[in-house]
Amino acid sequence: MHLAAAHQWLREPSQSLFRMQPIDVIEEGPFRPRNNTVPVPEGFGLGVTLSQEKLAHCHKLFVENGPMNQHFDPDSGGKFRRLPLS
């Protein structure tokens, strides 16, 4: 988000990756666009706090199931789906 805020060329909501974020691991919760804008977090570091509980949950999912890939569809013979996923 900091990078997008610093670049004048990224200005349309369609250029964000919010819709591709299946799980959020920050204490503050997922970023939610309002009026086509998302405020850049302020504070130390990147301005967010990692949730140890959510991070542990994602680690467990990774250990049990491998990497997440929302585009992989095992029913389509190894092909990848395209956006929008519906």
Residue pairs with C-beta under 8 A, 6 or more apart in sequence:
1 31
1 38
1 40
1 41
2 40
2 46
3 10
4 10
4 15
4 16
5 40
13 33
13 36
16 33
16 38
18 30
18 31
18 33
18 38
19 83
19 84
20 70
20 83
21 30
22 68
22 70
23 54
23 57
23 58
23 61
23 68
24 30
24 54
25 50
25 51
25 54
25 55
25 58
26 48
26 49
26 50
26 51
26 54
27 48
27 49
27 50
27 51
28 41
28 48
28 49
31 38
32 38
40 47
41 47
41 48
61 68
62 68
69 80
70 85
71 80
71 81
71 82
71 85
72 80
72 81
73 79
73 80
73 81
